[in-house]
Structures are given as C-alpha cells and as structure tokens.
Amino acid sequence: MITGLMLLARGPAVAQINPDPVCLTGAEGRPSLLGISGGNYNSLSGTTCCTGTLGGLVHDLKGNQYVLSTNTVLARVSTSTGIKKAKAGEEIVQPGLVDTGCFQDPGDGVATLTRWVPLNFGLHNNNAVDAAIARVKPGMFFPEGYILNIGLISSNTVAAAELPIGFYVQKMGRTSCLTEGQIDGIDATGKITYANNECHAMGAGNAQFSHQILVLSDSGDFATTGGGGSDSGALVLTEESCPRAVGMVFGTTPNGIAVVNPIDKVLTALKVALVGGCANSGPLPTALKNPVAASGEEQAALASSVAAVRAVKDRHEQELLKLDDVAGTAIGRGDDPGQAAMLVLLKKDTPQIRAQIPNEIEGVPVKIIESGEFQAL
C-alpha cells in the first residue's frame, strides 16, 4: 500500500487540486513515485549541473516500462545533426544532480536512456515534441505509476483537439511542486529558445514548435525553472478522480505561460502508451470554476469559432512569426462570449510592433498578448 505522501480525498467525478501538497526535491525511497527530481547522470559541466522532472511511466507493446520526460532532461538536448548526442544506455538518476550538490552517485541510477525525439534547431526546422524515455530498472518505481500529490492516473489520454479553452488542469513538477492552471491557448506555434548554458550544453539556439498547448496559472507560474532544476517533463493532467494526461511541460515564458507538448503526439513519437492504475474514458468533467463550461450554447459557439480561427491562423501565422518581436501564435478566447481569437504572443509589446499587426485577419479577431520570449526549461 502507498502511504500518506500522495493519497487524496477525491470526489466521484471532478476532483479539487490537493490543498496541502508535499513538495520534495531530494531522494525518494525505492520504489519511487513520479513527478519528482531526476535527470541524466552526465548533466554536469564543471561545477554546475542540471535536473528536471521524471513525469510518468509508459510501456511498450512487450510490457517493458520506461520513465517519461523530455529530451532536455533525459537525453541532454540531443539533436538530429552533429556529433553532440547522448548515447542509449546513459544512466538516469533520481534525484537529479542539482539535488545532490552536483555529486554523481552511480547508486542513484533508476533507469537507462533508451529513446528520444531529436531536436531540430533553426526556424525552418519544425518540431512536434521535446520527449524521451528511459528503461526502468527493477524495483525503482511503483509499477502502477503513482504521481506524488496526485496518485494513480488513467492510461487514457485527452487529445489536444478535445480540450476546451479555459479548462482547468494540474501538474506535479520537481521545482514548483503541484500547481493548477487553465488551458489558455491551443494549436500554438512558436519560437522556443534553448539558452546557451550548462543545461543545454549539447544543443542551443531557436527551435520552432507547432501545435502546442499553452497553460496559464491564476496565481504565479504553472511551471518554472530555478537553480538548474526545472519542471520540464512534468505531466499535465485533468482534475478528475482518475486524472487523464493532457500533455507534458517543456517550456515557459517570463510571464508565466507554460508550453506543453500534447501527450498523444509524445506517445506516438516514442511508440509507447501511458501506464495507468485507474480507468477513465468518459467525457471531460464540467467544473463550476470552468468558465467555458458555464453555458452549453457558448461552448458550442466557441468550438465552431475555433475551427474558423484555425483555418485563418494556418494561412497567416508564418508571416507573423517572421517579425522579430513575435514569439508565437495560438488560438485562444476572444473578448466576446463564445468567440475564439487568433493570439499573437509578443516578446515585448511596443507601439512599433503593434503597428505591424492588424486587429483582425479575414474577419478573425487578433488578440495581442505580451508573453515574453518562449524558453525551454
């Protein structure tokens, strides 16, 4: 039986986020929970080191289990070109090196790097996910895939196309612990900066990602980085009695918007499925705090509006992304009920850049948001 670290009192359908989470970043007992500190044994450069989040468990068709996180965390920002690549079989440790004072202890090994999706740098090289898996060593994790402060999750997922704008989600990560946020944008395309630092030693520069999810917290950051450690790799989940995965955190902005890979794209790219300890395949819950769900008529109108905005966005987003001050585009809520808008996210909002962006495109409203630069965690 799992003891009191993450067992929650949850209702039959819609769950509230744990009001009193346990936030640990150090070593866990074995077997370990997920949503905790971890990373590559070789994520060390001189006297500095890096750590991320071991997000969840997945399995292949043969039933082999793997820990899921980002390429950044597990494969050290391995690219599709050049000689700077991680090697399959590299040791994945728990806790990550930041939480051991950058001391490398072979006894902390919990998995071995198996497979990752290479990152493509340059704004003409598109990316879908920043993701990797590592084969779990026997006895290192609970085979049901418990997540700290959340518990069991469903093996079923929620596709990005099914997510209502404004829908509430949660995540458990190494750095900012258990946080709640709302789906602020869908179908996002943007320029993600992998800073030239010790945590991105093998790959740095700008990488374009498309069809991402944006999550915004009502109070502070939904996901963050600090002191070399980050929430990169944390699973984003619904708030249900049996939570379903929506995506995986890999980036953020200075204004607190988290950038999330759609989970179905992650699993497809890595040829795995989520490990789940509970069953949930019904419709998404209607929560009272979810403004999109307040009116069925409004929700239907918004869904119809999203489809129209998507068509216009697809035709015009690349010309907007060519502007240096534009960080990304997405589909979000408009100013009127039941209306979607094309979001244009700016590194910095100035009169000069606003003069280059129309208020509407082909009849679709354009909403400008100062997000700051998108950065990989």
C-alpha positions as CSV (number, residue, x, y, z in Angstrom):
1,M,0.0,0.0,0.0
2,I,1.2,3.5,-0.7
3,T,1.5,5.6,2.4
4,G,0.3,9.2,3.0
5,L,2.6,11.1,0.6
6,M,0.1,11.4,-2.2
7,L,-3.3,9.8,-1.3
8,L,-6.0,12.4,-1.7
9,A,-9.7,12.7,-0.9
10,R,-11.3,12.9,-4.3
11,G,-14.9,13.1,-5.4
12,P,-16.6,10.8,-7.8
13,A,-16.0,12.9,-11.0
14,V,-14.5,16.3,-10.6
15,A,-11.5,16.5,-8.1
16,Q,-10.1,19.6,-6.5
17,I,-6.3,20.1,-6.5
18,N,-4.6,18.9,-3.3
19,P,-4.7,22.0,-1.0
20,D,-1.7,20.7,1.1
21,P,0.8,19.1,-1.2
22,V,4.1,17.5,-0.1
23,C,6.9,19.2,-2.0
24,L,10.2,17.2,-2.1
25,T,13.0,17.6,-4.5
26,G,15.5,15.2,-3.0
27,A,16.0,11.4,-3.0
28,E,12.9,9.3,-2.8
29,G,12.7,5.8,-1.3
30,R,12.5,2.8,-3.6
31,P,10.2,2.2,-5.3
32,S,9.7,5.9,-6.1
33,L,6.8,8.0,-7.1
34,L,6.8,10.1,-10.2
35,G,6.6,13.9,-10.6
36,I,9.9,14.2,-8.8
37,S,13.5,15.2,-9.3
38,G,15.6,13.3,-11.8
39,G,17.9,13.6,-14.8
40,N,20.8,12.3,-16.8
41,Y,23.9,11.2,-14.8
42,N,26.1,13.2,-17.3
43,S,24.2,16.5,-17.0
44,L,27.2,18.1,-15.4
45,S,29.5,20.8,-16.7
46,G,32.4,21.9,-14.5
47,T,30.8,22.7,-11.1
48,T,27.3,23.2,-12.4
49,C,24.6,20.6,-13.1
50,C,21.0,20.3,-14.3
51,T,17.9,18.5,-13.2
52,G,14.3,18.1,-14.4
53,T,11.2,16.1,-13.6
54,L,10.6,12.4,-14.1
55,G,7.0,12.8,-15.2
56,G,5.3,9.4,-15.6
57,L,5.6,5.8,-16.6
58,V,4.9,4.4,-20.0
59,H,5.2,0.9,-21.6
60,D,5.8,-0.6,-25.0
61,L,3.9,-3.4,-26.7
62,K,6.0,-6.0,-24.9
63,G,5.1,-4.6,-21.5
64,N,8.5,-3.1,-20.8
65,Q,8.3,0.0,-18.6
66,Y,10.0,3.3,-19.1
67,V,10.1,6.7,-17.3
68,L,8.9,9.6,-19.5
69,S,10.4,13.0,-19.5
70,T,11.8,15.5,-22.1
71,N,14.8,15.1,-24.4
72,T,16.2,18.1,-22.5
73,V,16.1,16.2,-19.2
74,L,16.9,12.6,-20.2
75,A,18.9,13.0,-23.4
76,R,20.7,16.3,-22.7
77,V,19.2,18.2,-25.7
78,S,20.2,15.7,-28.3
79,T,19.8,17.0,-31.9
80,S,19.2,15.3,-35.2
81,T,22.5,16.6,-36.6
82,G,26.1,16.9,-35.4
83,I,28.1,14.8,-33.0
84,K,26.8,16.1,-29.8
85,K,24.3,13.5,-28.9
86,A,23.5,11.4,-25.9
87,K,24.0,7.6,-26.1
88,A,21.4,5.0,-25.4
89,G,22.2,3.3,-22.1
90,E,23.3,6.5,-20.3
91,E,22.3,6.4,-16.6
92,I,19.2,8.3,-15.4
93,V,19.4,9.2,-11.8
94,Q,16.9,10.0,-9.0
95,P,17.4,12.6,-7.6
96,G,18.8,14.7,-10.3
97,L,22.3,16.2,-9.9
98,V,21.1,19.6,-8.6
99,D,19.6,17.9,-5.6
100,T,22.9,16.1,-4.8
101,G,25.0,19.2,-4.9
102,C,26.2,18.1,-8.4
103,F,27.7,14.9,-6.9
104,Q,27.5,11.9,-9.2
105,D,26.5,8.8,-7.3
106,P,26.1,5.6,-9.5
107,G,23.9,4.2,-6.8
108,D,21.2,6.8,-7.7
109,G,20.5,5.1,-11.1
110,V,16.9,4.3,-11.7
111,A,16.7,3.8,-15.5
112,T,18.8,3.8,-18.6
113,L,18.3,6.2,-21.6
114,T,16.5,4.3,-24.4
115,R,15.0,6.6,-27.0
116,W,14.4,10.2,-27.7
117,V,12.9,12.5,-30.4
118,P,15.9,14.5,-31.8
119,L,15.5,18.3,-31.6
120,N,15.8,20.4,-34.8
121,F,17.2,23.9,-34.4
122,G,16.6,26.7,-36.9
123,L,13.3,28.4,-37.6
124,H,12.7,26.4,-40.8
125,N,13.0,23.1,-39.0
126,N,9.8,22.3,-37.2
127,N,9.5,20.2,-34.0
128,A,6.4,18.5,-32.6
129,V,7.7,17.3,-29.2
130,D,10.7,17.5,-26.8
131,A,10.5,14.0,-25.4
132,A,12.4,10.9,-24.3
133,I,12.1,7.7,-22.4
134,A,14.5,5.6,-20.2
135,R,14.1,1.9,-19.4
136,V,13.2,1.4,-15.8
137,K,15.4,-0.8,-13.6
138,P,13.6,-3.4,-11.5
139,G,12.0,-2.1,-8.3
140,M,12.8,1.6,-8.9
141,F,9.3,2.8,-9.4
142,F,5.8,1.7,-8.4
143,P,4.7,-0.3,-11.5
144,E,1.2,1.4,-11.4
145,G,2.9,4.8,-12.0
146,Y,1.8,6.8,-8.9
147,I,2.5,10.5,-9.1
148,L,3.4,12.5,-5.9
149,N,0.4,14.5,-4.6
150,I,-1.9,13.2,-7.4
151,G,-1.9,9.4,-7.1
152,L,-3.0,7.0,-9.8
153,I,-3.7,8.2,-13.3
154,S,-5.6,6.8,-16.2
155,S,-4.0,5.0,-19.1
156,N,-6.4,7.0,-21.4
157,T,-5.4,10.5,-22.5
158,V,-7.1,13.6,-23.8
159,A,-6.3,14.8,-27.3
160,A,-5.5,18.5,-27.7
161,A,-8.4,18.8,-30.1
162,E,-10.8,17.8,-27.3
163,L,-9.6,20.4,-24.8
164,P,-11.9,23.4,-24.2
165,I,-10.1,26.7,-23.9
166,G,-10.3,27.7,-20.2
167,F,-10.3,24.1,-19.0
168,Y,-8.5,23.5,-15.6
169,V,-5.5,21.2,-15.4
170,Q,-2.8,20.3,-12.9
171,K,0.8,19.2,-12.8
172,M,3.3,17.9,-10.3
173,G,6.9,19.0,-11.0
174,R,10.2,19.0,-9.3
175,T,10.6,22.7,-8.9
176,S,7.2,24.4,-8.4
177,C,5.5,21.3,-7.0
178,L,1.7,20.8,-7.5
179,T,0.2,23.7,-9.5
180,E,-3.1,24.4,-11.2
181,G,-3.7,26.3,-14.4
182,Q,-6.1,26.8,-17.3
183,I,-5.7,26.0,-21.0
184,D,-5.0,29.5,-22.3
185,G,-4.2,28.6,-25.9
186,I,-4.3,25.6,-28.3
187,D,-2.7,24.9,-31.6
188,A,0.2,27.1,-30.6
189,T,3.2,27.7,-32.9
190,G,6.3,29.5,-31.6
191,K,10.0,30.0,-31.4
192,I,11.4,28.3,-28.4
193,T,14.9,29.4,-27.2
194,Y,17.2,26.8,-25.8
195,A,19.7,29.1,-24.0
196,N,23.4,28.5,-24.4
197,N,24.1,27.3,-20.8
198,E,25.2,24.2,-19.0
199,C,21.7,22.7,-19.1
200,H,21.7,22.9,-22.9
201,A,25.3,22.2,-23.5
202,M,24.8,19.9,-26.4
203,G,22.2,22.0,-28.2
204,A,21.3,25.7,-28.1
205,G,19.5,28.1,-30.3
206,N,16.0,28.7,-31.5
207,A,13.7,25.8,-32.4
208,Q,10.2,26.2,-33.8
209,F,7.4,24.0,-32.4
210,S,3.9,23.7,-33.7
211,H,0.5,22.5,-32.4
212,Q,1.4,23.0,-28.8
213,I,-0.8,23.8,-25.7
214,L,-0.4,26.9,-23.6
215,V,-1.3,26.8,-19.9
216,L,-1.6,29.9,-17.6
217,S,-1.9,29.8,-13.9
218,D,-4.2,32.1,-11.9
219,S,-1.5,32.5,-9.2
220,G,2.1,32.6,-10.2
221,D,3.8,30.2,-12.7
222,F,2.3,26.9,-13.7
223,A,5.8,25.6,-14.4
224,T,9.2,27.0,-13.8
225,T,12.9,26.6,-13.5
226,G,15.2,27.5,-10.7
227,G,18.9,26.9,-9.8
228,G,19.4,24.5,-12.6
229,G,16.3,22.4,-11.7
230,S,13.0,22.6,-13.6
231,D,9.5,21.2,-14.1
232,S,10.5,20.0,-17.6
233,G,9.0,16.6,-18.1
234,A,6.0,17.0,-15.7
235,L,2.8,15.5,-16.9
236,V,-0.2,17.9,-17.3
237,L,-3.4,16.2,-16.1
238,T,-7.1,16.8,-15.8
239,E,-8.6,17.4,-12.4
240,E,-10.6,14.2,-12.1
241,S,-10.9,11.3,-9.6
242,C,-8.9,9.4,-12.2
243,P,-6.8,12.1,-14.0
244,R,-6.0,11.8,-17.7
245,A,-2.9,13.2,-19.2
246,V,-3.2,16.2,-21.5
247,G,0.4,16.9,-22.2
248,M,4.0,17.3,-20.9
249,V,5.7,20.5,-19.8
250,F,8.8,21.6,-21.7
251,G,8.9,25.4,-21.8
252,T,7.7,28.6,-20.3
253,T,7.7,32.4,-20.7
254,P,8.8,35.2,-18.3
255,N,5.1,36.0,-17.8
256,G,4.3,32.5,-16.6
257,I,2.7,30.8,-19.6
258,A,3.8,27.1,-19.7
259,V,4.4,25.5,-23.1
260,V,3.1,21.9,-23.2
261,N,3.6,19.1,-25.7
262,P,0.3,17.3,-26.5
263,I,0.5,13.9,-24.8
264,D,-0.8,11.9,-27.8
265,K,2.0,13.4,-30.0
266,V,4.5,12.4,-27.3
267,L,3.3,8.8,-27.0
268,T,3.1,8.4,-30.8
269,A,6.5,9.7,-31.4
270,L,8.1,7.4,-28.8
271,K,5.9,4.4,-29.7
272,V,4.6,3.8,-26.1
273,A,1.4,4.1,-24.0
274,L,0.9,5.5,-20.6
275,V,0.8,3.3,-17.6
276,G,-2.4,3.8,-15.7
277,G,-3.7,2.5,-12.4
278,C,-7.4,3.6,-12.8
279,A,-9.9,3.7,-15.6
280,N,-11.4,6.8,-17.1
281,S,-12.7,7.2,-20.7
282,G,-15.8,9.3,-20.3
283,P,-16.5,12.9,-21.4
284,L,-14.4,15.7,-19.8
285,P,-15.9,16.9,-16.5
286,T,-17.9,20.1,-16.3
287,A,-16.5,22.1,-13.4
288,L,-18.3,25.1,-12.0
289,K,-15.0,27.1,-12.0
290,N,-14.5,26.4,-15.7
291,P,-15.9,29.5,-17.4
292,V,-16.1,27.8,-20.8
293,A,-18.5,25.2,-19.5
294,A,-20.9,27.7,-17.9
295,S,-23.1,27.5,-21.0
296,G,-23.5,24.7,-23.4
297,E,-24.6,27.1,-26.1
298,E,-21.5,29.2,-25.5
299,Q,-19.3,26.2,-25.6
300,A,-20.7,25.0,-28.9
301,A,-20.3,28.5,-30.3
302,L,-16.7,28.7,-29.1
303,A,-15.9,25.3,-30.7
304,S,-17.3,26.4,-34.0
305,S,-15.3,29.7,-33.8
306,V,-12.1,27.8,-33.0
307,A,-12.4,25.9,-36.3
308,A,-12.7,29.2,-38.3
309,V,-9.8,30.7,-36.5
310,R,-7.6,27.7,-37.1
311,A,-8.1,28.0,-40.9
312,V,-7.0,31.6,-40.9
313,K,-4.2,31.0,-38.5
314,D,-2.7,28.3,-40.7
315,R,-2.7,30.7,-43.6
316,H,-1.1,33.6,-41.9
317,E,1.0,32.5,-38.9
318,Q,4.3,32.2,-40.7
319,E,4.2,35.8,-41.9
320,L,3.6,36.9,-38.4
321,L,6.4,34.7,-37.0
322,K,8.9,36.4,-39.3
323,L,8.5,39.5,-37.2
324,D,11.4,39.5,-34.7
325,D,9.2,40.6,-31.8
326,V,6.6,37.9,-32.3
327,A,7.2,34.9,-30.0
328,G,4.3,32.8,-31.2
329,T,0.7,32.4,-32.3
330,A,-2.2,30.4,-30.9
331,I,-5.9,30.0,-30.7
332,G,-7.5,31.5,-27.5
333,R,-10.6,33.1,-26.2
334,G,-11.8,36.3,-27.8
335,D,-13.2,39.3,-25.9
336,D,-16.9,38.3,-26.6
337,P,-18.7,35.2,-25.2
338,G,-18.5,32.2,-27.5
339,Q,-15.8,33.8,-29.6
340,A,-12.3,32.5,-30.3
341,A,-9.4,34.7,-31.4
342,M,-6.0,34.4,-33.0
343,L,-3.5,35.1,-30.3
344,V,-0.3,36.8,-31.2
345,L,2.3,36.5,-28.4
346,L,5.0,39.1,-28.2
347,K,8.4,39.1,-26.7
348,K,7.7,42.8,-25.8
349,D,4.6,44.9,-26.6
350,T,5.6,48.1,-28.2
351,P,3.8,50.6,-30.4
352,Q,6.2,49.7,-33.2
353,I,5.2,46.0,-33.3
354,R,1.5,46.7,-32.8
355,A,1.6,48.9,-35.9
356,Q,2.6,45.8,-37.9
357,I,-0.2,43.5,-36.6
358,P,-3.8,44.1,-37.8
359,N,-6.7,44.0,-35.4
360,E,-8.3,41.3,-37.5
361,I,-7.4,38.9,-40.3
362,E,-10.0,37.7,-42.7
363,G,-12.7,38.7,-40.2
364,V,-11.0,36.8,-37.4
365,P,-10.1,39.0,-34.3
366,V,-6.5,39.2,-33.4
367,K,-5.6,39.4,-29.7
368,I,-2.1,40.6,-28.7
369,I,-0.5,39.2,-25.5
370,E,2.9,40.2,-24.1
371,S,4.2,36.8,-23.1
372,G,7.9,37.4,-23.2
373,E,10.2,35.0,-25.0
374,F,9.4,31.3,-25.0
375,Q,12.2,29.4,-23.3
376,A,12.9,25.7,-22.9
377,L,13.1,24.6,-19.3
